[in-house]
């Protein structure tokens, strides 16, 4: 039996949004086509997902939110949040299948049926305990963390995130929990959604120091990653986790239309290989969750023992209409005024609301409004 489990299939492919949304429904097909073309299915064991139960979802999410999600899923209209995450018929079931895939991977690793696992449609790290956010209806990462502690009895679970966006749903869900070892390397929140993840956010109370946020400037390349990654590895080695989850969102790769980091494939290869080697030294499992970014369908490293056996990567750009300038790249004379107002708003409101206000203002000015602003506007009527 292969020690590498890949959870994939048509049920997992259901999670996504139509109508030109950057989190499209064709991502799984693009991943699997490349997966087969490279012959990786012969070196891994592939299984279909299962649907997570209501009890499992409530390990992290509040029951009241799940009731709202079920209702929106039945209606199939509106948004699950302020305008980023559209509702569609069956979104509850599709998201539950994503959670089920992640939990299936955890179960098999804890039972000794696999040492490594890879889930191509997963890593929905923005959803909070009480709501959806950033294309994420449910937070499979956070539910897995809770399952590993409550059901498997672990006391030190590591969550590592190299997605371009800060994993705010996971961070704030466990900000005061010393059993969750958190390390997140992301584009600086002053330049990118969700506007969080400053270096000063290192955990609260008994968890102070167990959380590591490393914001990077737009344009950060492999050299910048290397400098930050060494801090991540020292952080993990210090806390010696019993289980490692890697959220390896592909939007940190150069060329993503909605983010501004400039990593090469080598970064994802190194992250997977280093964490695999650390897991081998510590004798723990490691799971890869490549959040499908707006710019890339799937990316991640499959490992067999300590060897990286393949990189799966396939770009699917959203098209010129959604490949637009960010707030910090708009070339007009009003940009300075816009930024001054944004920073003034930060003094009197939270980062998310300040960012939304700036995005809405930009949408009125620019012939190609910032993508997030276009979603906030389209969602405002619902």
N, C-alpha and C positions, 0 to 999 in steps of 0.2 A: 504494500500500500504506500502511495506517495505521501511524504510528510507535508506536502504543500496542498492546501485545499483552496479552490477557487469557487466562490458561490456566484452563480450566474444563471441566466435563463430568461424566458419570455416574461415571467411574472415580475422579475426585478426590473425589466425594461419598461414597465408601465409607469414608473415614476418619472415624470417630466411634464413639460408644459408645451402646448401647441401655439399656433399663431405667431411664429417667429420669435418666441421667447428664447433667450440665450440658453436656458436649461432645457434643451429640446428632447424630443422622444427618440431621436436617432442615435443617441450616444452609445447605448449598449451594443447596438448592431455594429457600429464603427469599432468599438473595442474588440468585440468577439471576432470580427473579420481579421483584424490584425493579430489577435491572439492565435487563431488557427493558422494564419499565413506563416507565422514564425514557428509553428510546430509545438507551441507551449502546452497545448492540451494533452500531449503525449507524456509530458513530464510532470503533470499535476493531476489531481483528482477533482473533477468538476461536479458540483451538486446544485440542484435547484434550491431556491429559498423556501422558507415557510413563513406563515403570517404570525407576527407577534400577537400575543393575547392582550386583552385589556389590562389584566393584572400586570403584565410585563411593562406595558406602556406607563402605567401608574407608578412604576419604580422611580420615574423622574418627573413625568408630566402631571399637572394638577387635573383632577377629574373634571372640574368645570371647563377647562380648556378642551379636553377631549370631547366633551359633549358638544361644544361649539364646532369643533372640527368635524364631528360626525354629521351635524346638521348642515354645515356648508358642503360637505361631501355629497350628501343626498340631494341638495339643491343644485350644486354644480355651477353656482354663479358667485360673483363678487370676489373678494380677496380674503385671505386668511390673516393678513396683517395690514399695515398702512398702505400697501399698494405694490409690494414686490412679489408676493406669492399668490398667484391666482388660485381660486378654487376650481375644481373640475369634478365631475361625477366620478366617484370612486377614489378620490385623492386619499381618503382615510385608509382604505384597504391597500392602495399602492404604497403609501408611506409605511404602513405596518409591515409590508413585505420587505422593505428596506431594513427596517429594524430587525425583522426575523432573520434576514441574511446575516447581519452582524452578530446576532445572538447565536445562530447556528454555528458560526465560526468559533465563537467563544466556547460554546458547549463542547465542540469536537476537540478543541485544543485542551480544555481542562480535563476531558476524558481520555486524553492520550491518543486520540485518533488522528491528530494532525499536530505538527509543530509550528507551522506557519499557515496564514490564511490571507487571502486577497479578495476584496469585494469591489467590483468596478463601479457600481452605483451605490454609494454610501458616503459616510463622512459628513452628514448634514449637521454641521456644527453651530449654526446660528440660532436654531430654535431654542427658546427658553422654557423654563418649567411651566409658564403660564401662557405661552403663545408662540406662533410661527414667526419666522423672520428670514430674510435673505434667501428665498427659494426653498427654505427648509420647513416642512410641515411638522416633522417629528425629529428629535435629536437622537439618532441611533448610537452615537458615540457615548453620550451621557447615560443612556439607558444601559448600554453595555457595562459602563463603569459601575453603575449601581448593581447590576446583576452579578458582576464578578465579586463584589464585596458582600452582598447579602446572600446570594445563592452559593457561590463558590468559596466564600469565607476568606477572601484575600484582604490584606490590610494595607498594601502599597501597590496601587495601580498607576502606571505612567501613561500620560497622554501627551503625545508629541505632534505638533501641527506645523507643516511647512506650506500650507495654503497661503496665497497672497493676502487673504482677508483674515483678520483676527478671529479666533474661535471663541467669540464672546459668549455663546450659549453654554459652552463647557466651562469657560473660566468663571463666569458669575454664578453658574450652578454649583460650583465647588470652591468658591473663593475662600471660604472659611473652613474648609475640610482638609486636615493635614494628611489624610490617607490618599489623596489624589495628587500625584506628582505631575505638575503641569509645565510644559515648555512649548512656547509658541513663537515662531519666527515668521514675521509678516511685514507687509508694507505699512509704514507709519500711518496711524489713524488720522493724522491731519490731512492726508491726501487720498484716503480711500475708505469706503464703507467697511465696517460699521463705525469708524471713528473712535475705537477703543484700543486697549492693549498697550498703554504707555509702559515704559520701563519701571515706573514707580508702582505699578500694579503687581505686587508680588505676594498677594495673599493677605488675609486678615486674621487677627487673633492667633490661635494655636497653629494656623496654617501659614503664618508669615514666613517667607523664605522658601516655601515648598512650590511656589509658582514663579515661573520665569517668562517674562515677556520681552521680546527683542524686536522692536520696530526698526525697519530698514527704510532708507530713503528711496524714492522712486529712481529707477535705473540701477539699483543694486544688482551686481553680477556675481559670478561664481566666487570671486575673491572676497566679496563682502559676506557671502554665505559661509565660506570657510572660516572666517574670523568669528562669526556668530555661532556657527555650529559647534565649535570647540567648547563654547560655554554651555551649550545644550548637553553635550556628552559629559562634561564635568558634573553638571547638575544631576544627571541621571545616575552616574556612577556613585555620587555621594549618597543618594537615597536608596539605591539598590532595589528597584521595583520588582514585584513578583509577576507582572504582566505588562507588556508594552503595546500601546495602540499608536499607530502612525497614521495621521490624517495627511495624505500627500496630494493635496489639491494641485491640479496641473496649471492653475492660473498664475502660478509664480514663474512659469517658464516665459522666456522672451517671446514677444509677439502677441500675447493675450490682449484682446481688444478692450477689456474693461479694467485691467490692472497694469502696473507699470514696473514690475520687477523684470529682471533680465537674466534669469537662471538658464543654464543649459541642461540637457538631459543628464549630464554628469552629476548634477546636484541631487536629483532624485535617486540616481543609482547609488551615490555615496550614502545618502540618508538611510536607504533600505539596507545596504551592506553593513554600515556601522551599527545600526540597531540590531541587525541579525547577529553580528559578532558579539555585541554586548549581551544579547539574550542567551547566546551559547555560553558565555562566561558565567552568567548568573543562573543559567539553567531554567529560563522562563520562556513562555511563548511570545510571539510578536505578530500583530495583525495589521495589515495595510488597508487603509480606507481612502482611495483616491476620489475625493469629491470632484464630480465632473464640472469643471469651471465653464464660464461663458466662452472662453477662448479655446479650450481643448476638450475633446470628448473624453479621453481617459489617459491617464499616465500613471505609471507606478512600476516598481521593480518586483519581480517574482523571485523568491530566493529558495534555494534547496540546500539545506545545511548552511554553510557559510558562504556559498557561491551564489552570486547573482546570475540567474539562468536566463533572464530576458527582460527587456524593457518594452512595455507596450505603450505606444503613443500614437495618437491620431488626432490631427487638428481639424476642427470644423468651425470656421469663423461665421459669425452671425450675419455678416453682410455689411455693406457700407452704411446702411441706414442706422445701424447700432454701433458701429465702430466710430466713436465720437470722442471729442476732447474731454478731459476731466476738468474740474474746477481750476486746477493749477496750470492748465495748458491753453486756456482760451485767449486768443490773440486779439484783444480789443482794449480800448483805453479804460473801460469800466472795471477791469479785473481787480485793480488795486482797491477800488471802492468796495467791491463785492467781498474781498478778503477782509477788509477792515470791519465790515459789518458782521462777517462770520465770526471773527475773533471776539467782537463785542458781544455777540449772542452767546458765546461760550461762557461768558461771565454771569449770565442770568438764566441759562437753560442747560439741559443736558446735551451731550455731544450729538446724540442721534437727532434731536429736534433742531439743533443749530445747523447740522449738515442738511437736513431736509429743507429748512428755510432757505439756505443758500442755493440748493439745487432747484427749488421752485423758482427763485428769482432768476437763476441762470436760464431756465427753460423759456422764460419770457423774452430773453435777450438774444439767444443764440439760434441761428438757423438749424444747427445740429445740436439740440439740447443734450446735456449729459444724460446717459441712459437711465440712471436711477431716477432722475427728475422726471423723465417721461413716464416711468411707472407710477411714481407718486401722483402725478397729474391724472393719469388714466384711472387710478384707484380712488381718487378723491370723491367721485360721484357715487361710490358704492358704500 
